[in-house]
Structure formats: C-alpha cells, structure tokens
C-alpha cells in the first residue's frame, strides 16, 4: 500500500526517482529510491544492499562511506536520466503514484 504522503513525495521527486531506477538497472523500486533520496536529504546513511556491496568492495562500510556512495549514485543517476530506460522508469513511477506499488527489484 502506498500512502498518500509517499505519493506526494513520489510526485515531487518523480524525475530523480526514475533516474535512480534506470541507473540502478531496476534495483530500486520507486519507494526504495525515495528512501535513498530522503536519507540523503537528512544526511543519514542508506543501508540498501547495493550500497553496502559497493562499500564492502571499497573496503569500508562506515556511515560516511555510505553517505558518499548515496550522494555519488544520485548525482550519476541525474546525469543518466537522458538514457532510453529513463522513460520506462518514469512510467513505473507514475504507476506507483497512481497506487500500483512495485514490489521487489527486476533481478529477483
């Protein structure tokens, strides 16, 4: 169930969320991408499996490292928003705004 407060935020960050979904090749669902954005705005680490894997491969999993990874992924995703997958991801976000929640990630 997608709450109205989440729908409002999905609308507000619609393009960034779609960019994160496309950049992550479907790892992020719209709500998971929204949580990553909220954590970034609140200067809190995001402990998603993808970020933890990146941190582990870099040899560090501190809060600061996870903050840095989240910031870098969001920046890269915004630059990536011109890819062909972006329009598909935008459609996924719009369906979530309409109340059809996405479950899981594309590679599950």
C-alpha positions as a Markdown table, in Angstrom:
| # | Residue | x | y | z |
|---|---|---|---|---|
| 1 | Unk | 0.0 | 0.0 | 0.0 |
| 2 | Unk | 1.3 | 3.4 | -1.0 |
| 3 | Unk | 0.4 | 6.1 | 1.5 |
| 4 | Unk | -0.7 | 9.5 | 0.2 |
| 5 | Unk | 2.3 | 11.1 | 1.9 |
| 6 | Unk | 4.5 | 8.8 | -0.2 |
| 7 | Unk | 2.5 | 9.6 | -3.4 |
| 8 | Unk | 3.1 | 13.3 | -2.8 |
| 9 | Unk | 6.8 | 12.7 | -2.4 |
| 10 | Unk | 6.9 | 10.4 | -5.4 |
| 11 | Unk | 5.4 | 13.3 | -7.5 |
| 12 | Unk | 7.8 | 15.8 | -6.0 |
| 13 | Unk | 10.9 | 13.7 | -6.8 |
| 14 | Unk | 9.5 | 11.9 | -9.8 |
| 15 | Unk | 12.4 | 12.5 | -12.2 |
| 16 | Unk | 15.1 | 11.8 | -9.7 |
| 17 | Unk | 13.4 | 8.6 | -8.7 |
| 18 | Unk | 13.0 | 7.5 | -12.3 |
| 19 | Unk | 16.7 | 8.3 | -12.9 |
| 20 | Unk | 17.7 | 6.2 | -9.9 |
| 21 | Unk | 15.6 | 3.3 | -11.1 |
| 22 | Unk | 17.1 | 3.5 | -14.6 |
| 23 | Unk | 20.6 | 4.0 | -13.4 |
| 24 | Unk | 20.4 | 1.0 | -11.0 |
| 25 | Unk | 19.0 | -1.2 | -13.8 |
| 26 | Unk | 15.9 | -1.8 | -11.8 |
| 27 | Unk | 17.5 | -2.4 | -8.4 |
| 28 | Unk | 15.5 | 0.4 | -6.9 |
| 29 | Unk | 11.7 | 0.4 | -6.7 |
| 30 | Unk | 10.2 | 3.8 | -6.6 |
| 31 | Unk | 9.7 | 3.7 | -2.8 |
| 32 | Unk | 13.3 | 2.4 | -2.2 |
| 33 | Unk | 14.6 | 5.2 | -4.4 |
| 34 | Unk | 12.5 | 7.7 | -2.5 |
| 35 | Unk | 14.0 | 6.4 | 0.8 |
| 36 | Unk | 17.6 | 6.9 | -0.6 |
| 37 | Unk | 16.7 | 10.5 | -1.5 |
| 38 | Unk | 15.2 | 11.1 | 1.9 |
| 39 | Unk | 18.3 | 9.6 | 3.7 |
| 40 | Unk | 20.5 | 11.9 | 1.5 |
| 41 | Unk | 18.4 | 15.0 | 2.4 |
| 42 | Unk | 18.5 | 14.0 | 6.1 |
| 43 | Unk | 22.3 | 13.4 | 6.0 |
| 44 | Unk | 21.7 | 9.8 | 7.0 |
| 45 | Unk | 23.4 | 6.7 | 5.5 |
| 46 | Unk | 21.2 | 4.4 | 3.4 |
| 47 | Unk | 21.8 | 0.7 | 4.1 |
| 48 | Unk | 20.4 | -0.8 | 1.0 |
| 49 | Unk | 22.2 | -4.0 | -0.2 |
| 50 | Unk | 23.6 | -2.3 | -3.3 |
| 51 | Unk | 25.3 | 0.5 | -1.3 |
| 52 | Unk | 26.6 | -2.0 | 1.2 |
| 53 | Unk | 28.1 | -4.1 | -1.6 |
| 54 | Unk | 29.8 | -1.1 | -3.1 |
| 55 | Unk | 31.2 | -0.1 | 0.4 |
| 56 | Unk | 32.4 | -3.7 | 1.1 |
| 57 | Unk | 34.2 | -3.8 | -2.3 |
| 58 | Unk | 35.9 | -0.5 | -1.4 |
| 59 | Unk | 36.9 | -1.9 | 1.9 |
| 60 | Unk | 34.9 | 0.5 | 4.1 |
| 61 | Unk | 31.3 | 0.4 | 5.3 |
| 62 | Unk | 31.3 | 3.4 | 7.6 |
| 63 | Unk | 28.3 | 5.8 | 7.7 |
| 64 | Unk | 30.4 | 8.4 | 5.9 |
| 65 | Unk | 31.2 | 6.0 | 3.1 |
| 66 | Unk | 27.6 | 5.1 | 2.7 |
| 67 | Unk | 26.6 | 8.8 | 2.6 |
| 68 | Unk | 29.3 | 9.3 | -0.1 |
| 69 | Unk | 28.0 | 6.4 | -2.1 |
| 70 | Unk | 24.4 | 7.6 | -1.9 |
| 71 | Unk | 25.4 | 11.1 | -3.0 |
| 72 | Unk | 27.5 | 9.8 | -5.9 |
| 73 | Unk | 24.8 | 7.4 | -7.1 |
| 74 | Unk | 22.2 | 10.2 | -7.0 |
| 75 | Unk | 24.5 | 12.5 | -8.9 |
| 76 | Unk | 25.3 | 9.9 | -11.5 |
| 77 | Unk | 21.6 | 8.9 | -11.9 |
| 78 | Unk | 20.6 | 12.5 | -12.6 |
| 79 | Unk | 23.2 | 12.7 | -15.4 |
| 80 | Unk | 22.0 | 9.3 | -16.7 |
| 81 | Unk | 18.4 | 10.5 | -17.0 |
| 82 | Unk | 18.7 | 11.0 | -20.7 |
| 83 | Unk | 19.1 | 7.3 | -21.4 |
| 84 | Unk | 16.3 | 5.3 | -23.1 |
| 85 | Unk | 15.5 | 3.4 | -19.9 |
| 86 | Unk | 14.6 | 6.7 | -18.2 |
| 87 | Unk | 11.2 | 6.9 | -19.9 |
| 88 | Unk | 10.4 | 3.3 | -18.9 |
| 89 | Unk | 11.4 | 4.1 | -15.3 |
| 90 | Unk | 9.2 | 7.2 | -15.3 |
| 91 | Unk | 6.3 | 5.1 | -16.3 |
| 92 | Unk | 6.9 | 2.8 | -13.3 |
| 93 | Unk | 7.0 | 5.9 | -11.0 |
| 94 | Unk | 3.7 | 7.2 | -12.5 |
| 95 | Unk | 2.1 | 3.8 | -11.9 |
| 96 | Unk | 3.2 | 3.9 | -8.3 |
| 97 | Unk | 1.8 | 7.4 | -7.9 |
| 98 | Unk | -1.5 | 6.0 | -9.3 |
| 99 | Unk | -1.4 | 3.4 | -6.5 |
| 100 | Unk | 0.1 | 0.4 | -8.2 |
| 101 | Unk | 3.0 | -0.4 | -5.9 |
| 102 | Unk | 6.1 | -2.1 | -7.3 |
| 103 | Unk | 7.5 | -5.0 | -5.3 |
| 104 | Unk | 11.0 | -6.3 | -5.4 |
| 105 | Unk | 13.6 | -5.5 | -8.0 |
| 106 | Unk | 14.0 | -6.5 | -11.6 |
| 107 | Unk | 16.7 | -9.1 | -10.9 |
| 108 | Unk | 14.8 | -11.1 | -8.2 |
